[in-house]
Amino acid sequence: MYSVINKTWLDVVKTLVNQGGESSPRGMKIKEVLHCQTCADMHNPVLSIKSRKLGYKFMPAEAAWILSGDDRVKTIEPYSKSIARFSDDGKKFFGAYGTKIKEQINYVVDKIAKDLDTRQAVINIWRESPHETNDVPCTISAQWIVRDNKICCIDTMRSSDIWLGWPYDIFNFSMISTFIALKLREEYGIKLDLGWIALNAGSQHLYENNWAAARVCLSDNEQFEVEPLDLDEFDGPYDLLNHLWNVANRKPITKKFLKELY
C-alpha cells in the first residue's frame, strides 16, 4: 500500500502528464494545473518512489541549512551539484528561505504558545518587488495552525515544480514544523503531535525536460519504506537540527540510512 505522500505525488504527476495545460514561462515549456492543493501527513514526509532517485543526502542537508538560517552557497553546494546556478554572485542566494524563517520563527512559537487557536502564526518568505535574480522564492508564506492538539502547516506557493521542488518542500516544511513543535515543548511545556501539511500552489507544474522521466515513474512506481517520524525521539529542536546534519553527512546511503532519514 502506498504512503499518502507517494500516492499524492503519483496522482499529481499522472494528472500533469495526461491532462496538464501547456504554457511556457520564461520560454520553458511546462504542463501545469492552476490553483492546486496537495496534502501529506508530516509523520511521513519522505517521497520514496525508487525510480524518482531523489537526493537523499541533499534532503536533510537542505532542511538543516534552512533551519540554520543560512544563505551561503558554500555551505549547501557540497550536497547538490547544480544548486549554485541559482545564486546571482556565487556567494549567497537572494531567495534563501532560512534567513526569513530564522528571524520570524520565534514569533510563530510565541504566538502559538499564547493562543493555541491562533490564526496569526505566519512567516512571510516572499521578497516584495524582487529585482532581476536567478533566485525568486517559490514560497510566498507559511502558516501554522494547531487543532486537536496537532500542529499543521499551510505552505502557500506562487509556483511548485512537482519534480524538482515538491518532494523537498514537503520535507523541509515538515522539518520546520517539527522544529516549531519541539521549541514549544522545550520552551513552554506544550506537547503537540504532528498533523498534515498542505501545499497550495498557484501553478503546479512539470517541465518538458522531465516529462519522459515522469512517465517512467508512473510505470515503475515501486516504493521503499521509511520509518515514521516520532517527535519523542528528539530531546529538543537543536537535537533535530544536529540529527539532520549528521544524516546528511553519513556514508553510504543504506537501508538503515533511509530508515533514519529524520
N, C-alpha and C positions, 0 to 999 in steps of 0.2 A: 504494500500500500504506500502510495506516495505521500511524503510530508506535505503540509499545507503550502510551504514556500515553493517546493518543486512543482506541485500541481498548478499553482498560480502562475509561475513563470512559464511553464509549458503552454498553459492556456492562452496567455498573452502573446507568446511567440507565434502560436498557431493562428491566432486572430490577425496579427500583423502580417504574417506571410500570406495568408489566404484572403484577407479582407481589408487590409490596411490601405488607406488613401495615400496617393503618392504626391510628394512635393519635393522641393529642392532648396532648403535654406542654405545660404552661403554657397550655392552652386553644387551641393552634395545631395544626391538623391536618397530619399527615405520612404519607407512605408510608415504611416502613423495612425494613431487613434487619438482624437482630441478629448479633453476632459475625462481622463481615465483614472479610476481609483483602484488600487490593489492593496491587499491586506496580508499580513503574515503574523504568526504567533512569535513573540520575542523570545520564547523559550527555545525556539528552533529557527534561528535567523540565518542559517548557512545553506545556500543553494548547493546541492550535492549531486547534480546531474554529471556523470562522469565525462560524457562527450563534450561538455562545455569547457572543461580544462581551465578552471579559474586559477588565479594566482593566490594559492592558499597561504603563502608567506606574506604577500603584499596585503592580504585582507586584514589580519590582526595588526600588521605594522601601520597601515593607514589609520585604523581606529585609534591606536595608541598615539600616533602622530597628531591626529586631530585633538584628542583629549589633552595632549601636552601643550596645546595652543601654539604649535609650531607652524611656520610658513616657509621654511627654508628648503631649497631643492636638495642640498647635500644630505639632509637627514632622512629623506624618503626615497631618493633616487636609487640607493642600493637595492631596493625591493621591487623596482619597476624600471625596465629598460626604456620605456617610452614617455614616462611622465614629465621629464624635463622640457619637452617640447611645448608644454603649456605655460612655461614661465616666460615672461617678457624679457628678462635680463639674465636668465640663467642662475639667479641667486635666490629669488623669492617668488611666491605665487600671489598674484593680486587677489584672487578669489578664494584663498585658503579658508576653509570653514573654521579651523581651530582658533584663529585669532578672535573671531567674532564670538564663538562659543565660550571660550575661556573667560572673556570679560563679562559675560551675561549669565553664566551657569549658576553662580551664587544667588542671583536674583530669582531664578526659577526655583531653586531649592528653598529659599526663604519664603517665596510666595506660596508654595505648596504646604510648607510647614505651618504657616499662619492660617491657611484655609484649604483643607483637603478637597473642597469642592470648587476651588478657583478655576476660572477660565482664562486667567491672565498670565499663566506660566508660559511665556512665549519668548523665543530667541529670534532676532532678526539676522539673517545671513546675507541678504541681498545688499549690493552696493548701489546707492542711489545714483542715477545717471552715470553709469560706468563709462570710462573713456575707452578708446580702442585698445583691446587687450586680447591675448590668447587665452585668458582665464576668467571668463564671465561666469560667476557662480550659477549652478543649475538650481540649487535650492533657494527659495525665497525666505522661508521661515520654518521653524519647528515649534510645535505646541505640545505641552504635556498635560493630560487630564487624568485625575485619579477617580475611579469609580469602582465600587465593590472591592475596595482595598487593592486594586490593581492599577499600576501606572501604565498609561497608554500614550503613544506618540503619534502625532499627525504631522507628516513631512510634506510641505507644500512646495511643489517644484514647477518652474516655468517649462522645464524640458527634462525628459528622462529617457536615456538610451537603455532599452531593455537588455542589450547585450553587454555593453561595456560599463554601464553605470548602476543599473537597478540592483544587481546582486550585492554590490559593495555598499550602496546606500542603505539597503535594508539592514545589513550587518552593522554598519557604522552607527546608525541612529538607534539600533537596538543596544549597542555597547554604550552609547551616550546615555540612554535611558537607564541602563544598568548602573552606570556611574552615579547618576542622579539618585536612584533608589538607595544605593549604598551610602551616599552622603547623607540622605535623610535618616537612615538608620544610625549612622555614626554620630551625627551632629544633633539630632533631635529625638532619637529613640523611636522613630516612626518606621515600622516594618511593613513594607509593601511587597506584593508579588508583581511579576511582570505580566502585562496584558498584551494587547495587539499593537501592531504598528500599521498605520495607513499611509500610503504614499499617493498623494493627489498630484497628478501631472497635467499641465496644460497641453503638452504634446508627449505622448508615449510613443517611442519610435524605434525603428531598426534601420541602420544604414545599409545601403546597397551592397557594400563590400562584406557584409555579414549575412546576407540572405542565404547563401549556399550552406554556410556552417550552421545556421539556424535550422535549415531543413534536415541536416544530419542529426541534430539533437532531437528533432521531432520523431525521427525513425529509430534512432539509437538512444533511448532515454533511460538507460539503466542508472540507478542511483546507489550511492553508498550511505551507510548510516553514520550519523553524527550524534553524540550524546547530548541530551537536552541541557540547557543552561540552568544551573542551580545557584541562586544568589547566596545561599548559605555556604558555598564553597570559598567565598572570599571574606577576608577579615575586614575589608573596607574598600573605598574607591581606589586608593592607590595600590592596593594589592591587585585589583583588577588590571590597572594600568601596567604594573610590572609584569603581570602574567601575560598580557598581550605582547609586550616586547620580548619576553622570554620565548614564547611560542614562535614569534616571527623569526627569531634568530636560531631556532633549533634545526638541526640537520640530522638525517634527511627527512623528507616527507614520508611518514609511515602511517599505518592504520592507527597506531597509538597517537601520533601527531594529530590526525584528523579528529579523533575522538576527544582530544584535549585542546581543541582549537580555541576554546574560551580561556 
